[in-house]
Amino acid sequence: MLESRQAVPYLAPWSGLSPSMAVGKQGRECNFHGVQRACIGDFLAVDLGGSQFRALEVKVFNDGKQSSQLESKFYPTPKEVIQGSGTELFSYVADCLSDFMESRNLKHKKLPLGFTFSFPCKQTKLEEGVLLSWTKHFKARGVQGTDVVSSLHKALQKHKANVDVLAMVNDTVGTMMTCGYDDPRCEVGLIIGTGTNACYMEEMRHIDLVEGDEGRMCINTEWGAFGDDGALDDLRTEFDRELDLGSLNPGKQLFEKMISSLYLGELVRLILLKMTKEGLLFNGKVSAALLTKGKIEMKHVSAMEKYKEGLSNTKEILTELNLFPSEDDCIAVQHVCTIVSFRSANLCAAALAAILTRLRENKKLLRYPKRLHKVVRRLVPNCDVRFLLSQSGSAKGAAMVTAVAYRLAAQRKQIDAVLAPFLLSLETLRDVMNKMRTELEYGLKRETQDRATVKMLPTYVCGTPDGTEKGKYLALDLGGTNFRVLLVKIRSGRRRSVRMYNKIFAIPLEIMQGTGEELFDHIVQCIADFLEYMGIKGARLPLGFTFSFPCRQASIDKGTLVGWTKGFKATDCEGEDVVDMLREAIRRRNFDLDIVAVVNDTVGTMMTCGYEDPNCEIGLIAGTGSNVCYMEDMKNIEIVEGNEGKMCINTEWGGFGDNGCIDNIRTKYDKEVDEGSLNAGKQRYEKMTSGMYLGEIVRQILIDLTKQGLLFRGQISESLRKRGIFETKFLSQIESDRLALLQVRRILQQLGLDSTCEDSIIVKEVCGAVSRRAAQLCGAGLAAIVEKKRENRGVEHLQITVGVDGTLYKLHPHFSRVLQETVRELAPRCDVTFMLSEDGSGKGAALITAVAKRLHNVGQK
């Protein structure tokens, strides 16, 4: 039965334990996982879906043991209201609730409200529910396909009711929650009344509609529609078909029409009518009442079936229908009632048996240790179940859900408050773009260059590949925890190509933070090992040195280190020419190399993409570090002689904000990360945008949320206290759309963080906020560059290519998309193509070296 229709997950903070069953008397979608931790206080509830509308006040206490007190009032549901317009229906509900609040002296209070809505709805969150279809005798116009919570909220606003609708629940779920409040083993809810439905706690790993693999979630089966696909056609009688054709929703809710009290009386009437017409009852005389739809109701069926007074009740009821029954007629009619109601019970038990079997299989149990209803026992003899009658109805359950939702809403506000500074408006991003543009100009001007935070360093790279480059070149790549040596073979002509051979060497922390002489001796040792490995020991090859740190260059082969970044701290290097330091280390090893160019990885990236696309005039690195370069008109570079042509400028934009110009968007977590870094107060923009720091920002946020009791049960583990444990690669993994929450939890467990699925959701949200801000800030900076390029060219619309490299851009599931969207929004007159670089720091260095050699040879001629 469960496989024959799509059950609906109900979004609820509830987690059932052992099998009990809640049974309610009224007659549905759900996101709810714990009512044991409901918030203490006063809550309102409204219950719409049966023959009466109900408003309640529920007080939740905690006097050592959590308890509750309930006051309620019933209101009729007139036909003209429930079959009129949706506006009239919700206005009536709001009117009744206002009356109830007036009678309880609650008008002056702002109270949270739970809404029990007993109809099939699609829910994506607790405070939202889109009506799929009306059932039972409801048929209000203009409601189907709309959010009923929003409709109720609007009606309450018009009535000036001071109420906050926090949760919408199905009556079945409310029934389970009501009984679950008193018995934590309750994990099935059953409604057998005007309508019929059931809910139960399903394993998350079985619910494909909802993200997450661990724990359980309440599923609202909406089993009333079982058989709408024809699965019950062999059981449906001519009377079922006739009843269905005369209903408000023919062809729908067929199972409900065979079970629920709204229809059983009518089934009895149709059977009696046929028997009478065939002369089997009342001497074949049909009364006008027996011909009238709805004249026999469930209350009549129940009265006629009573053990002792059933016969006398039957005679009285039939007489009122002007049928004048004999004793045999009364016995026959009573038998018809019993058959109809027994079939209803048996069908309900069969459907329930399917749920119980599912639960037993989920738990891998042979038997449930409780008493069993006799009908269910026959169908599933290996399942026992205890039935609990829901005394307070489904509305109390709605109040309990609301109590939990109230607590969760308070937690949500705390989380939102923590993450709010990471949500940057378009106006804020435009301000960042404008400030970046100002700093770019400062860096280019002679009188302001010294105090500019964006250094705008000339690279003396003035040309791009023209296709004539050829030969063998060495390339060195230093910029992270690994160092690479490459042999690059460039082929020119129609079959031009670039082939590379490389070897990676580790740089130990003691070398990174030792002396400069030790660092460069280690580099040269790696070069010597590579030359021997490639069988070219002793060869004097032109060499390009990719040095991914801020350098002030006086020529293409001279670079003075401005300052270390990315964890490097080698002494006696800052203020020194790194090319000279490399040459001295080479001389100490007694071999010779022709160092032609020192280049930044950003420039290498631009050159690599420029080899394929001549329109590429910008290089972007978004990886361990963050930086950009671009081709600037010589006339705008006051710190270099000459006005003709262009030169590549290495912006070193990681220092943007070191003068405090973006302090308005720096959070306390950014400041904590900065203070704990090796270069406190420097590279502030890079520390907000680069892969080296994003994981640490996330860790600081997780510590704060844990201190507030919002994560990891309020316990800060030893692993979470360790700086650097949350590497940025984990952000990429956690934010992957293909990764289920259970896998996110496994990643956290690998980090020593014992998390629940709820923790995993929050961690994923934190990672998303941090990485999205990083991408947006990077996009704002890049927008400043492309706008400057557009103005330099004096065009209304610019077409340009950006060469990009870096693990953050390449591997993070959303970073590249968000960055590109931000550039489009901030620079709408620039058509920017993003081109991934294939080894810009290696191939690019060789290409720059080749171009430099070509230009040098041209100059000599």
C-alpha positions in Angstrom: 0.0 0.0 0.0 2.8 2.4 0.8 4.3 2.0 -2.6 1.1 2.8 -4.4 1.2 6.5 -3.8 3.7 9.2 -2.9 3.8 9.9 0.8 4.6 13.5 1.9 7.4 14.4 4.3 6.2 16.6 7.1 8.7 19.3 8.2 8.7 18.8 11.9 11.2 18.9 14.9 10.2 15.5 16.1 12.0 12.2 16.6 10.0 9.2 17.6 11.5 6.4 19.7 9.5 3.1 20.2 6.3 2.0 18.6 3.0 3.3 20.0 0.1 4.7 18.1 -1.9 7.8 18.5 -5.5 7.6 17.4 -7.6 10.7 16.7 -11.2 11.3 15.8 -10.9 14.0 13.2 -9.5 13.7 9.7 -2.8 15.5 6.5 2.6 17.0 4.7 5.3 17.2 7.1 9.3 18.6 8.3 9.4 17.6 11.9 12.1 15.7 13.7 11.3 16.6 18.9 8.5 17.8 21.2 10.3 16.8 24.4 12.2 20.1 24.1 9.2 22.4 23.6 9.5 26.0 24.6 7.8 27.0 27.9 5.0 29.5 27.6 1.5 30.3 26.1 0.6 29.1 22.6 -2.5 29.4 20.4 -3.8 26.7 18.0 -6.6 26.5 15.5 -7.9 23.3 14.0 -9.6 23.4 10.6 -10.7 20.3 8.8 -13.6 18.6 10.4 -17.3 19.3 11.0 -16.3 21.9 13.6 -13.6 24.6 13.8 -11.7 24.7 17.1 -9.6 27.4 18.8 -7.3 26.6 21.7 -4.9 28.1 24.2 -2.2 25.7 25.4 0.1 26.6 28.3 3.3 24.6 28.6 4.9 24.4 32.0 8.1 23.0 33.4 7.8 22.2 37.1 10.4 19.5 37.1 8.4 17.6 34.6 7.1 19.3 31.5 3.3 19.5 31.5 0.6 21.4 29.7 -2.9 23.0 30.3 -5.5 23.4 27.6 -8.5 25.6 27.1 -10.6 25.5 23.9 -13.8 26.6 22.1 -15.6 25.0 19.2 -17.2 26.9 16.4 -19.5 25.6 13.6 -18.3 25.4 10.0 -21.2 26.6 7.9 -21.6 25.2 4.4 -21.7 28.6 2.8 -18.3 29.3 4.4 -16.4 26.1 3.6 -17.8 26.0 0.0 -17.6 29.7 -0.6 -14.5 31.8 -1.4 -11.1 31.2 0.2 -11.1 34.8 1.5 -14.4 34.2 3.3 -13.1 31.0 4.8 -10.0 32.5 6.3 -11.8 35.6 7.3 -14.2 33.3 9.3 -11.3 31.5 10.9 -9.7 34.8 11.9 -13.0 36.0 13.2 -13.5 32.9 15.4 -9.9 33.2 16.7 -10.4 36.8 17.6 -13.6 35.9 19.4 -11.7 33.2 21.3 -8.8 35.5 22.2 -11.4 38.1 23.4 -13.1 35.5 25.6 -9.7 34.4 27.1 -8.5 38.0 27.6 -5.6 37.4 25.2 -6.0 40.3 22.8 -3.3 42.3 24.4 -0.7 39.5 24.0 1.4 38.6 21.0 1.3 34.8 20.9 2.7 32.2 18.5 0.1 30.1 16.8 0.0 26.5 15.4 -2.4 25.9 12.5 -3.9 22.4 12.2 -5.0 22.1 8.5 -6.4 18.7 7.7 -6.0 18.6 4.0 -3.3 17.5 1.6 -0.6 20.2 1.4 2.9 20.5 0.0 5.4 21.8 2.6 8.9 23.0 2.1 9.1 24.6 5.6 7.1 24.5 8.8 5.4 27.8 8.3 4.3 27.2 4.7 1.8 24.9 3.1 0.4 24.9 -0.4 -3.0 23.2 -0.7 -2.9 20.3 -3.2 -6.6 19.6 -3.1 -9.7 19.9 -0.9 -11.1 16.7 0.6 -14.2 15.8 2.6 -16.9 18.4 2.2 -14.6 21.5 1.8 -14.6 23.2 -1.6 -13.5 26.9 -0.9 -12.7 28.7 -4.2 -9.3 30.1 -5.0 -7.3 28.3 -2.3 -6.0 25.2 -4.2 -2.3 25.8 -5.2 -1.8 28.7 -2.8 -0.1 29.0 0.6 -2.8 28.6 3.2 -0.5 29.9 6.0 -0.1 33.2 4.0 -3.9 33.4 3.6 -4.5 32.9 7.3 -1.8 35.5 8.1 -3.4 38.1 5.8 -6.9 37.4 7.4 -5.4 37.8 10.9 -3.8 41.1 9.9 -7.1 42.4 8.6 -8.7 41.5 12.0 -5.7 43.1 13.8 -5.0 39.9 15.7 -1.7 40.0 17.4 -0.7 36.5 16.3 2.5 35.0 14.8 1.7 31.8 12.7 4.8 29.7 13.3 3.8 26.2 12.2 1.2 24.5 10.1 0.6 20.8 10.8 -1.7 18.1 9.6 -4.2 16.8 12.1 -2.7 13.3 11.8 0.7 14.7 12.8 -0.9 16.8 15.5 -2.5 13.7 16.9 0.8 11.9 17.0 2.4 14.9 18.6 -0.3 15.2 21.3 0.2 11.6 22.4 3.9 11.8 21.9 4.0 14.6 24.5 2.8 12.1 27.1 4.4 8.9 25.6 7.7 9.3 23.8 7.2 5.9 22.2 4.4 7.2 20.0 5.5 7.1 16.4 2.3 6.6 14.4 -0.7 8.9 14.1 -4.0 7.7 12.9 -7.2 9.7 12.1 -10.5 7.8 11.7 -13.3 10.3 11.6 -14.8 12.7 9.0 -11.7 11.9 7.0 -9.0 9.3 7.4 -5.2 9.5 7.3 -2.1 8.2 9.0 1.4 9.4 9.6 4.5 7.6 10.9 8.2 8.1 11.6 10.2 7.0 8.6 14.0 6.6 8.3 15.6 9.6 6.6 17.7 7.4 4.4 14.5 6.2 2.7 13.1 9.7 2.0 14.4 10.7 -1.4 12.4 13.9 -1.4 14.3 15.4 1.5 18.0 16.0 1.9 19.6 14.0 4.7 20.4 10.4 5.6 20.4 10.2 9.3 17.6 10.1 11.9 13.9 10.0 11.1 11.2 12.3 9.8 7.4 12.2 10.2 5.7 11.2 6.9 2.1 12.2 6.3 0.9 9.3 4.1 -2.3 11.0 2.8 -3.6 7.5 2.4 -7.1 8.7 1.7 -6.1 8.9 -2.0 -4.9 5.2 -2.0 -6.7 3.6 -5.0 -7.0 6.7 -7.1 -4.8 4.9 -9.6 -7.1 1.9 -9.8 -5.3 -0.2 -7.2 -8.6 -0.8 -5.3 -11.0 -1.3 -8.3 -11.4 -5.0 -7.5 -12.7 -4.1 -4.0 -14.9 -1.1 -4.9 -18.6 -1.9 -5.2 -21.3 -0.4 -7.3 -22.3 1.6 -4.2 -18.8 3.0 -3.8 -18.8 4.1 -7.4 -22.3 5.7 -7.1 -21.2 7.5 -3.9 -18.0 8.8 -5.6 -19.9 10.1 -8.7 -22.1 12.1 -6.4 -19.3 13.6 -4.3 -17.6 17.0 -4.6 -14.4 15.4 -5.9 -15.2 12.4 -8.1 -12.3 10.0 -8.8 -10.3 11.3 -5.8 -9.8 10.1 -2.2 -11.3 6.7 -3.1 -9.9 4.9 -0.1 -11.2 7.6 2.3 -14.7 7.2 0.7 -14.6 3.6 1.7 -13.5 4.3 5.3 -14.3 7.6 6.8 -17.4 8.7 8.7 -18.3 11.4 6.1 -19.2 8.6 3.6 -20.3 5.5 5.6 -23.8 6.8 6.3 -24.3 7.5 2.6 -23.0 4.0 1.6 -25.6 2.5 4.0 -28.3 4.7 2.4 -27.4 3.6 -1.1 -27.4 -0.1 -0.1 -30.8 0.2 1.7 -32.3 2.0 -1.3 -31.3 -0.8 -3.7 -32.6 -3.5 -1.4 -35.9 -1.7 -1.0 -36.3 -1.2 -4.7 -35.7 -5.0 -5.1 -38.4 -5.7 -2.5 -36.0 -7.0 0.1 -36.9 -4.3 2.7 -39.9 -2.2 3.8 -42.2 -4.1 1.5 -40.6 -2.5 -1.4 -41.8 1.0 -0.5 -39.2 3.8 -0.9 -39.7 7.0 1.1 -38.7 10.4 -0.1 -36.2 10.6 2.8 -34.5 7.4 1.6 -34.1 9.0 -1.8 -32.4 12.0 -0.3 -28.6 12.2 -0.2 -27.2 12.6 3.3 -30.2 11.6 5.2 -28.3 8.7 6.9 -25.2 9.9 8.7 -22.5 8.2 10.7 -24.2 9.0 13.9 -27.2 7.0 12.7 -25.0 4.0 11.7 -23.3 4.1 15.1 -26.6 4.2 17.0 -28.0 1.3 15.0 -25.0 -0.8 15.7 -25.1 -0.3 19.5 -24.9 -3.6 21.4 -28.1 -3.5 23.5 -30.3 -0.7 22.2 -29.2 -1.1 18.6 -32.5 -2.6 17.4 -34.7 0.0 19.1 -32.5 2.8 17.7 -32.8 1.3 14.2 -36.5 1.2 14.4 -36.6 4.8 15.6 -34.2 6.1 12.9 -36.0 4.2 10.1 -39.4 5.5 11.3 -38.1 9.0 11.1 -37.2 8.3 7.5 -40.9 7.3 6.9 -40.0 3.6 6.2 -42.2 1.8 8.8 -39.8 -1.2 9.3 -40.7 -4.7 10.6 -38.4 -6.4 13.1 -36.8 -8.4 10.3 -36.2 -5.1 8.4 -34.5 -3.7 11.5 -32.3 -6.7 11.9 -31.3 -6.6 8.1 -30.6 -2.9 8.3 -28.5 -3.4 11.4 -26.6 -6.1 9.5 -25.9 -3.8 6.6 -24.5 -1.2 9.0 -22.2 -3.8 10.6 -20.9 -4.9 7.2 -20.2 -1.4 6.0 -18.4 -0.4 9.3 -16.5 -3.7 9.5 -15.2 -3.3 6.0 -14.1 0.2 6.9 -12.2 -1.2 10.0 -10.7 -4.0 8.0 -9.5 -1.7 5.2 -8.1 0.7 7.8 -6.4 -2.2 9.6 -4.9 -3.5 6.3 -3.4 -0.1 5.5 -2.1 0.3 9.1 -0.6 -3.2 8.9 1.5 -1.9 5.9 2.8 0.9 8.0 3.6 -1.4 11.0 5.3 -3.8 8.8 7.4 -1.0 7.4 8.4 0.2 10.8 9.3 -3.4 11.9 11.5 -3.8 8.8 13.1 -0.4 9.4 14.0 -1.4 13.0 15.0 -4.9 11.9 12.9 -6.3 14.8 11.0 -9.6 14.8 8.3 -8.4 17.1 7.0 -5.3 18.9 6.5 -5.9 22.6 3.0 -4.5 23.2 -0.7 -5.4 22.9 -2.3 -5.6 19.5 -5.6 -4.6 18.0 -7.4 -7.8 17.0 -7.8 -6.9 13.3 -4.2 -5.8 13.0 -3.1 -9.0 14.7 -4.7 -11.2 12.0 -2.9 -9.3 9.3 0.5 -8.8 10.9 0.9 -11.4 13.6 4.5 -10.5 14.1 3.8 -6.8 15.1 2.3 -5.6 18.3 1.1 -2.1 18.8 -0.4 -0.1 21.6 -3.3 2.3 20.8 -3.5 5.6 22.7 -6.7 7.7 22.3 -5.8 11.3 21.7 -7.9 13.1 24.3 -7.0 16.6 23.3 -7.2 16.2 19.6 -4.8 17.3 16.9 -4.8 20.9 17.9 -2.8 20.4 21.1 -0.2 18.7 18.9 -0.1 21.8 16.7 0.5 23.8 19.8 3.3 21.5 20.8 4.8 21.8 17.3 4.5 25.5 17.6 6.2 25.5 21.0 9.2 23.6 19.4 9.1 25.9 16.4 9.1 28.9 18.7 12.3 27.6 20.3 13.8 26.8 16.8 12.8 30.3 15.6 14.7 31.9 18.5 17.7 29.7 17.5 17.2 30.7 13.9 17.4 34.4 14.8 20.7 33.8 16.7 22.2 32.0 13.7 20.9 34.7 11.3 22.4 37.4 13.5 25.8 35.7 13.4 25.7 35.3 9.6 24.0 38.7 8.8 27.4 40.5 8.4 28.3 38.1 5.6 25.3 38.9 3.5 26.4 41.8 1.3 23.9 43.9 -0.5 24.5 45.1 -4.1 24.9 48.6 -2.7 27.7 47.4 -0.3 29.4 45.5 -3.2 29.3 48.6 -5.4 30.9 50.6 -2.6 33.7 47.9 -2.4 34.1 48.2 -6.2 34.4 52.0 -6.0 36.9 51.9 -3.1 39.0 49.3 -5.0 39.0 51.6 -8.1 40.3 54.5 -5.9 43.1 52.3 -4.5 44.0 51.2 -8.0 44.5 54.8 -9.1 46.5 55.6 -5.9 48.9 52.7 -6.7 49.5 54.0 -10.3 50.3 57.6 -9.3 53.8 58.6 -8.2 52.8 60.8 -5.3 50.3 58.3 -3.7 52.0 55.0 -4.6 53.9 54.7 -1.3 50.7 54.9 0.8 48.5 52.9 -1.5 47.3 49.5 -0.1 46.9 48.1 -3.6 50.6 48.3 -4.7 50.1 48.2 -8.5 53.5 46.7 -9.1 55.0 47.0 -12.7 56.0 43.6 -14.0 57.9 44.8 -17.1 56.0 42.3 -19.1 55.1 44.3 -22.2 54.3 41.7 -24.8 52.2 38.6 -25.2 53.0 35.4 -27.2 52.8 35.9 -31.0 53.3 32.2 -32.0 57.0 32.4 -32.9 58.3 31.3 -29.5 60.2 28.0 -29.4 62.8 26.1 -27.5 63.3 24.5 -24.1 62.8 26.5 -20.9 63.0 25.9 -17.2 60.2 27.2 -14.9 60.2 27.4 -11.1 56.9 27.8 -9.2 57.0 29.0 -5.6 53.8 30.2 -4.0 52.5 27.6 -1.6 53.5 24.7 0.6 54.8 22.9 -2.5 57.5 24.0 -4.9 57.5 22.9 -8.6 60.3 22.6 -11.2 59.3 22.3 -14.8 60.9 21.7 -18.2 58.7 23.4 -20.9 59.2 22.6 -24.6 57.6 25.2 -26.9 57.0 24.5 -30.5 56.1 27.2 -33.0 54.5 27.3 -36.4 51.2 25.8 -37.6 51.6 22.8 -35.2 52.6 25.0 -32.3 52.3 23.4 -28.9 53.6 23.5 -25.3 54.7 20.3 -23.6 55.6 20.2 -19.9 57.5 17.9 -17.6 57.5 18.7 -13.9 58.2 17.4 -10.4 56.8 18.6 -7.1 58.8 19.1 -4.0 57.5 19.8 -0.5 58.7 22.8 1.5 58.8 22.0 5.2 57.4 24.5 7.6 60.9 25.0 9.2 62.2 26.0 5.8 59.2 28.3 5.1 59.8 30.1 8.4 63.6 29.7 8.6 66.3 31.9 7.0 66.2 33.2 3.5 69.5 31.4 2.7 68.0 28.0 3.8 64.9 28.6 1.7 66.8 29.4 -1.5 69.3 26.6 -0.9 66.4 24.2 -0.6 65.0 25.6 -3.9 68.3 25.1 -5.7 68.6 21.6 -4.3 65.2 20.8 -5.8 66.3 22.2 -9.2 69.4 20.1 -9.2 67.4 17.0 -8.4 65.0 17.7 -11.2 67.8 18.3 -13.8 69.3 15.0 -12.9 65.9 13.3 -12.9 65.3 14.7 -16.5 68.8 13.8 -17.6 69.8 17.3 -18.5 72.2 18.0 -15.6 74.7 20.8 -16.6 72.4 22.3 -19.3 72.3 26.1 -19.3 68.6 26.8 -20.0 66.7 30.1 -19.8 64.6 30.1 -16.6 61.4 31.8 -15.6 60.8 32.2 -11.9 57.2 32.3 -10.8 57.3 33.9 -7.4 53.8 34.4 -6.0 54.5 37.1 -3.4 54.4 40.9 -3.6 57.6 42.1 -5.4 58.6 45.5 -6.6 60.3 45.1 -10.0 62.9 47.4 -11.6 63.1 45.2 -14.7 61.7 41.8 -15.8 64.6 40.0 -14.1 64.7 42.0 -10.8 62.1 41.6 -8.1 62.4 43.0 -4.6 60.2 41.2 -2.0 57.8 43.7 -0.5 56.5 41.2 2.2 55.8 37.6 2.7 52.2 36.2 2.6 50.5 32.8 2.8 52.3 31.5 5.8 55.9 32.2 4.6 58.2 34.0 7.1 61.7 33.3 6.0 64.1 35.9 7.4 66.5 38.3 5.6 64.3 38.3 2.4 62.0 41.3 2.6 63.5 44.2 0.8 65.9 41.9 -1.0 66.0 41.0 -4.7 64.8 37.4 -4.9 66.5 36.9 -8.3 69.8 37.8 -6.8 69.2 35.5 -3.8 68.4 32.6 -6.3 71.5 33.4 -8.3 73.7 33.3 -5.2 72.2 30.0 -4.1 72.9 28.6 -7.7 76.5 29.7 -7.4 76.8 28.0 -4.1 75.9 24.8 -5.9 78.4 25.4 -8.6 76.1 25.3 -11.7 74.7 27.9 -13.9 71.2 28.9 -15.2 70.0 31.9 -17.2 67.4 33.6 -15.1 65.5 35.7 -17.6 62.3 36.7 -15.8 60.7 36.7 -12.4 56.9 36.7 -12.7 53.9 36.6 -10.5 51.6 33.5 -10.8 48.8 35.9 -11.8 50.8 37.2 -14.7 51.7 33.6 -15.7 48.0 32.8 -15.7 47.2 35.7 -18.0 50.0 34.8 -20.3 48.9 31.2 -20.5 45.4 32.1 -21.5 46.7 34.9 -23.8 48.6 32.2 -25.7 45.1 30.7 -26.6 43.0 33.9 -26.6 44.6 37.3 -27.6 41.7 39.1 -25.9 42.9 37.9 -22.5 44.4 41.0 -20.7 43.5 40.1 -17.1 44.8 37.3 -14.9 43.0 36.2 -11.7 44.2 33.9 -9.0 41.5 32.6 -6.6 43.2 29.8 -4.6 45.5 29.7 -1.6 45.9 33.4 -2.1 44.0 36.0 -4.1 45.4 38.4 -6.6 44.8 40.0 -10.1 47.0 41.5 -12.9 46.0 43.3 -16.0 47.5 45.1 -19.0 47.6 48.8 -18.2 48.2 51.7 -20.7 51.8 52.9 -20.1 50.5 56.5 -20.1 48.6 55.8 -16.9 51.6 54.3 -15.1 53.4 57.3 -13.6 56.0 55.2 -11.7 57.5 53.8 -14.9 59.1 55.8 -17.7 57.4 55.8 -21.1 54.0 56.5 -22.6 53.7 54.1 -25.4 52.2 50.6 -25.4 51.1 48.6 -22.4 52.6 46.9 -19.4 51.2 44.2 -17.1 50.5 45.5 -13.6 50.5 43.1 -10.7 47.9 44.8 -8.5 48.7 42.8 -5.3 45.2 43.5 -4.3 45.4 41.3 -1.2 46.5 44.3 0.7 43.3 46.2 -0.2 41.7 47.5 3.1 44.9 47.5 5.1 44.2 51.3 5.5 40.8 50.6 7.1 38.7 51.5 4.0 36.7 48.2 4.2 36.5 48.0 8.0 32.7 48.4 7.7 32.4 44.9 6.2 35.0 43.2 8.3 33.4 41.0 11.0 34.7 40.0 14.4 35.6 36.7 12.9 37.8 38.3 10.2 39.6 40.3 13.0 40.2 37.1 15.0 41.6 35.4 12.0 43.8 38.4 11.2 45.1 38.7 14.7 46.0 35.0 14.8 47.9 35.2 11.4 51.6 35.5 10.8 51.1 39.0 9.2 48.5 40.7 11.5 47.0 43.9 10.0 48.2 43.0 6.5 46.5 41.4 3.4 43.0 42.0 4.9 41.2 41.6 1.6 43.1 38.4 0.9 42.1 37.1 4.3 38.4 37.6 3.4 38.6 36.1 -0.1 41.4 33.4 -0.3 41.4 29.7 0.3 44.0 29.9 3.0 41.8 31.7 5.4 38.1 30.8 4.6 38.3 27.6 6.6 39.6 29.5 9.6 36.8 32.0 9.4 34.3 29.1 9.4 36.0 27.6 12.4 35.8 30.9 14.4 32.0 31.1 13.5 31.5 27.5 14.6 33.2 28.2 17.9 30.9 31.2 18.5 27.7 29.2 17.6 28.8 26.4 19.9 29.3 28.8 22.7 25.8 30.0 22.2 24.5 26.4 22.4 23.5 26.3 18.8 26.0 23.6 17.6 27.6 20.4 18.8 25.4 20.3 21.9 27.2 23.4 23.2 30.4 21.5 23.6 33.6 22.9 22.1 35.7 19.8 21.2 39.5 19.9 21.4 39.7 19.5 17.6 37.6 22.6 17.1 40.0 24.6 19.2 42.9 23.7 16.8 43.7 26.6 14.5 43.8 25.5 10.8 41.9 22.2 11.3 39.0 23.4 9.0 40.8 23.5 5.7 39.1 25.3 2.8 38.9 22.0 0.8 36.3 20.9 3.4 34.2 23.9 2.4 34.2 22.7 -1.2 33.2 19.2 -0.1 30.5 20.3 2.4 28.9 22.7 0.0 28.7 20.2 -2.9 25.2 19.8 -4.1 25.8 16.1 -4.6 26.7 15.5 -1.0 24.0 14.3 1.4 24.0 15.4 5.0 25.2 12.1 6.3 28.3 12.5 4.2 28.7 16.1 5.5 28.5 14.6 9.0 31.2 12.1 8.1 33.5 14.9 7.1 32.9 16.6 10.4 33.5 13.4 12.2 36.8 13.0 10.4 37.7 16.4 11.9 36.8 15.2 15.3 33.5 17.1 15.4 30.7 14.9 16.7 27.7 16.3 14.9 24.0 15.6 14.4 22.3 16.1 11.0 20.9 19.5 12.3 24.5 20.5 13.1 25.5 19.5 9.6 22.8 21.7 8.1 24.1 24.7 10.1 27.7 24.0 9.2 26.8 23.8 5.6 25.0 27.2 5.9 28.0 28.8 7.6 30.3 27.5 4.9 28.0 28.8 2.2 27.8 32.3 3.8 31.6 32.6 4.1 32.4 31.3 0.6 29.6 33.4 -1.1 30.9 36.6 0.6 34.5 35.7 -0.6 33.2 35.2 -4.2 31.2 38.4 -4.1 34.1 40.5 -2.8 36.4 39.0 -5.4 33.8 39.8 -8.0 33.5 43.4 -6.8 37.3 43.9 -7.1 37.4 42.3 -10.5 34.5 44.6 -11.6 36.6 47.6 -10.7 39.4 46.2 -13.0 37.2 45.6 -16.0 35.5 48.9 -15.7 38.9 50.6 -15.7 39.8 48.6 -18.8 36.6 49.8 -20.5 37.3 53.4 -19.7 40.9 53.0 -20.8 39.7 51.9 -24.2 37.1 54.6 -24.4 34.3 52.2 -25.4 30.7 52.0 -24.4 30.8 48.2 -24.2 33.9 46.1 -23.5 34.6 42.5 -24.5 37.5 41.0 -22.6 38.8 37.7 -21.3 40.0 36.9 -17.8 42.4 34.0 -17.4 41.7 32.3 -14.1 43.6 29.8 -11.9 43.3 28.6 -8.3 41.8 25.7 -6.5 39.0 27.9 -4.9 37.8 28.9 -8.3 38.2 25.5 -9.9 37.1 23.2 -7.2 34.5 25.0 -5.1 31.0 24.1 -6.3 29.6 27.7 -6.3 32.5 30.2 -6.1 33.0 30.7 -9.8 29.3 31.1 -10.5 28.8 33.7 -7.7 31.9 35.6 -8.8 30.8 35.8 -12.4 27.3 36.9 -11.3 28.7 39.7 -9.2 30.9 41.0 -12.1 27.8 41.0 -14.4 25.8 42.9 -11.8 28.4 45.5 -11.0 29.9 46.0 -14.5 26.9 45.5 -16.9 28.7 47.2 -19.8 31.5 44.7 -19.8 31.1 41.3 -21.5 33.6 39.2 -19.5 34.7 35.7 -20.6 36.3 33.6 -18.0 39.0 31.2 -19.2 40.5 28.5 -17.0 44.2 28.5 -17.1 46.1 25.3 -17.6 49.1 25.6 -15.4 49.6 29.4 -15.6 52.4 29.5 -13.0 54.5 26.9 -14.9 53.5 27.3 -18.6 53.0 31.0 -18.1 56.5 31.5 -16.7 58.0 29.7 -19.6 56.0 31.7 -22.1 57.0 35.0 -20.5 60.6 33.8 -20.6 60.3 32.9 -24.2 58.7 36.3 -25.1 61.4 38.1 -23.1 64.1 36.2 -25.0 62.4 37.0 -28.3 62.1 40.7 -27.5 65.7 40.8 -26.3 67.0 39.2 -29.5 64.9 41.7 -31.5 66.4 44.5 -29.5 70.0 43.3 -30.2 69.4 43.2 -33.9 
